[in-house]
């Protein structure tokens, strides 16, 4: 089976002070060679759908959510927003969804955080409901769906129903080395997907990239995990080395794991952009 061509995305964290400033940042993403501009779904960050519609001013680049918290969403209201965002972006939308992992965001929505199982069931309900509602529209505005997660059950769900599966930074946590942990998760996806695996695009979320560990700001991940930067740098989602060395690492990930889609956080987009021409 031929390897997929690489695709590259950037998660922009806020819209800035004006539409023109936002457009300029999205244009920079396109000019740097990225294929997809993505937005997160956290309080204090960008409002996803208005930002994506405004970003459609920049032609060519695809537009995605990385990732919406399905735990606080209604399938009916989400389907409405997805349908019109898909139309207003000329079909360039990619819909990324996750089960949610921040208790404070559920509390702010007036909803219980629940258990991992209940959040997973809600994710499945949202994905199934949104797909059915969009299919019933006259123009069938159905974007590809990405699911992000590292647990066995969410990976099995994604393998059955997603078009794109993303491995977050936590995919490197587990038994053995970080790469062995990622490999085990990829294998779970392959087993669960069966014949579907050829239709699924695999994504790696990159939380940091730089020539040296000291060059990479990993403070947010350190605060969340308690792990020092030197230990975090061993994770597949942190890329350390020259552009050529990072490109070689990603070529190996594509060969060994089938990962061909890489999403990078905004603070690292200029550094990582040096890698992109080496993989085209």
C-alpha positions in Angstrom: 0.0 0.0 0.0 1.4 3.4 -0.9 2.1 5.8 1.9 -0.2 8.8 2.2 1.3 12.2 1.3 2.0 14.3 4.4 -0.4 17.0 5.6 0.4 19.7 8.2 -1.9 21.7 10.5 -1.5 24.5 13.0 -3.7 25.2 16.0 -4.1 28.9 16.5 -5.1 29.8 20.1 -7.0 33.1 19.9 -8.3 35.5 17.2 -6.5 38.6 18.3 -7.8 42.1 18.3 -9.6 42.3 14.9 -10.7 40.5 11.8 -7.8 41.8 9.8 -5.3 40.7 12.5 -6.9 37.2 12.5 -6.8 37.0 8.7 -3.1 38.0 8.7 -2.3 35.1 11.1 -4.2 32.6 9.0 -2.5 33.9 5.9 0.8 33.3 7.6 -0.2 29.7 8.3 -0.9 29.3 4.6 2.3 31.1 3.5 4.4 28.9 5.8 3.2 25.8 3.9 0.6 24.4 6.2 -2.5 22.6 4.8 -4.9 23.1 7.6 -5.6 25.9 10.1 -7.1 24.4 13.3 -8.7 25.9 16.4 -9.1 24.4 19.9 -12.2 24.4 22.1 -11.3 25.7 25.5 -12.5 28.6 27.6 -10.1 31.5 27.1 -9.3 30.4 23.6 -10.8 31.1 20.2 -14.6 30.7 19.6 -14.3 27.9 17.0 -17.0 28.4 14.4 -16.9 32.2 14.0 -13.1 32.0 13.8 -13.3 29.3 11.0 -15.8 31.3 9.0 -13.6 34.4 9.2 -10.6 32.4 8.3 -12.3 31.3 5.0 -11.2 34.7 3.7 -7.8 33.1 3.1 -8.3 30.8 0.1 -7.1 27.3 -0.3 -6.3 26.3 3.3 -8.5 23.8 5.0 -10.1 24.7 8.3 -10.6 22.4 11.3 -11.5 22.1 15.0 -8.9 20.4 17.2 -10.9 19.4 19.0 -14.5 20.2 20.1 -15.6 18.9 23.5 -18.5 16.6 22.6 -19.4 16.3 26.3 -21.0 19.8 26.4 -22.5 19.7 22.9 -26.0 19.0 21.5 -26.0 16.9 18.3 -28.8 19.1 16.8 -27.2 22.4 17.6 -23.8 21.2 16.5 -25.1 19.8 13.3 -26.7 23.2 12.5 -23.3 25.0 13.1 -21.3 22.4 11.2 -23.6 22.6 8.2 -23.4 26.3 7.8 -19.7 26.5 8.6 -19.1 23.9 6.0 -21.1 25.9 3.5 -19.5 29.3 4.4 -16.0 27.8 4.1 -16.8 26.2 0.7 -16.5 22.7 2.0 -13.1 23.2 3.6 -14.2 22.2 7.1 -12.7 19.2 9.1 -14.6 18.4 12.2 -12.4 17.3 15.1 -14.1 15.9 18.2 -13.0 14.6 21.6 -14.7 13.3 24.7 -13.6 16.3 26.9 -11.1 16.1 29.7 -11.3 19.4 31.7 -13.8 19.2 34.6 -14.1 23.0 34.9 -15.5 23.2 31.3 -18.3 20.8 32.1 -19.0 22.7 35.3 -19.2 26.0 33.4 -21.8 24.4 31.0 -23.8 23.2 34.0 -23.1 19.5 33.3 -21.6 16.7 35.3 -18.0 15.7 34.4 -19.1 12.1 34.7 -17.0 9.0 34.1 -14.7 8.2 31.2 -17.4 5.7 30.1 -20.2 8.3 30.2 -18.1 10.9 28.3 -17.3 8.3 25.6 -20.9 7.4 25.2 -21.7 11.1 24.8 -19.0 11.4 22.1 -20.5 8.4 20.2 -24.0 9.9 20.5 -22.8 13.3 19.2 -20.9 11.7 16.2 -23.8 9.5 15.3 -26.4 12.2 15.6 -24.5 14.8 13.7 -23.7 12.5 10.9 -27.4 11.5 10.6 -28.6 15.1 10.7 -26.1 16.2 8.1 -26.9 13.3 5.8 -30.6 14.4 5.9 -29.7 17.9 4.6 -30.4 18.4 0.9 -26.8 19.3 0.0 -25.4 16.7 2.5 -22.7 19.0 4.0 -20.6 16.3 5.7 -17.0 17.2 6.6 -14.5 14.5 7.5 -14.5 13.7 11.2 -11.4 13.5 13.3 -11.4 11.9 16.8 -8.6 12.5 19.2 -7.7 10.3 22.2 -5.4 7.8 23.7 -7.6 5.3 25.6 -8.5 1.9 24.3 -12.2 2.6 24.1 -12.0 5.9 22.3 -9.5 4.5 19.8 -11.8 1.6 19.2 -14.7 4.0 18.6 -12.6 6.1 16.3 -11.5 3.1 14.4 -15.1 2.2 13.7 -16.4 5.7 12.8 -13.8 8.4 12.2 -12.1 9.5 9.0 -9.0 10.8 10.9 -7.6 9.6 14.2 -5.3 11.9 16.2 -2.9 10.7 18.8 -2.4 13.5 21.5 0.6 14.0 23.6 -0.7 11.4 26.1 -0.4 8.7 23.4 3.3 8.5 24.4 2.4 7.5 28.0 2.3 3.9 28.9 4.3 0.7 29.1 7.8 0.6 27.6 9.3 3.5 25.8 7.1 6.4 24.5 7.4 5.2 21.0 6.4 1.7 22.1 3.4 3.2 23.8 2.4 5.0 20.6 3.0 1.9 18.5 0.7 -0.1 20.8 -2.0 2.5 20.3 -1.6 2.4 16.5 -1.9 -1.4 16.6 -5.1 -1.2 18.6 -6.5 1.1 15.9 -5.5 -1.3 13.2 -7.0 -4.2 14.9 -10.3 -2.4 15.6 -10.5 -0.9 12.1 -9.9 -4.0 10.2 -10.5 -3.4 6.5 -11.3 0.3 7.2 -7.7 1.1 8.1 -6.8 2.1 4.6 -9.5 4.8 4.7 -8.3 6.3 8.0 -5.8 9.1 8.1 -3.6 9.1 11.2 -2.6 12.3 12.9 0.1 13.2 15.5 -0.4 16.2 17.7 2.9 18.0 18.2 3.1 20.0 21.4 6.7 21.2 20.9 9.4 21.4 18.3 12.9 22.8 18.3 16.6 22.2 17.8 17.3 21.5 21.4 15.1 20.7 24.5 16.2 24.1 25.9 14.7 25.8 22.9 11.2 24.4 23.4 8.7 25.9 25.9 7.1 22.9 27.5 5.9 24.7 30.6 2.2 24.0 30.0 2.8 20.3 29.5 5.1 20.2 32.5 2.5 21.8 34.6 -0.2 19.4 33.4 1.9 16.2 33.8 4.5 17.0 36.4 7.2 15.7 34.0 10.4 17.6 33.4 11.2 18.9 29.9 14.0 16.3 29.4 11.5 13.5 30.0 8.7 15.1 27.9 11.2 15.5 25.0 11.2 11.7 24.7 7.5 11.7 23.7 6.6 11.3 20.0 4.6 14.5 20.3 7.7 16.6 21.1 10.1 16.8 18.2 13.8 17.7 18.9 16.5 18.1 16.4 17.5 19.9 13.2 14.8 20.2 10.5 16.4 17.3 8.7 16.5 15.2 11.8 12.8 16.0 12.6 11.9 15.2 9.0 13.6 11.9 9.2 11.8 11.1 12.4 8.4 11.8 10.7 9.4 9.8 7.7 10.0 6.9 10.1 6.7 7.5 11.9 4.9 7.3 8.5 6.7 4.1 7.6 6.3 2.4 11.0 3.0 3.8 12.3 1.2 5.1 9.2 1.1 8.7 10.6 1.1 11.2 7.8 -0.8 14.2 9.2 1.0 16.4 11.8 -0.7 19.1 13.8 1.5 21.7 15.6 0.7 24.3 18.3 0.9 27.9 17.2 4.0 28.8 19.3 6.0 26.2 17.3 4.7 26.8 13.8 7.5 28.9 12.5 10.2 26.5 13.8 8.3 23.5 12.4 7.7 25.2 9.0 11.4 24.6 8.2 10.6 20.8 8.2 7.7 21.0 5.8 9.7 21.5 2.5 11.8 18.4 3.4 8.6 16.2 3.4 6.8 17.5 0.3 
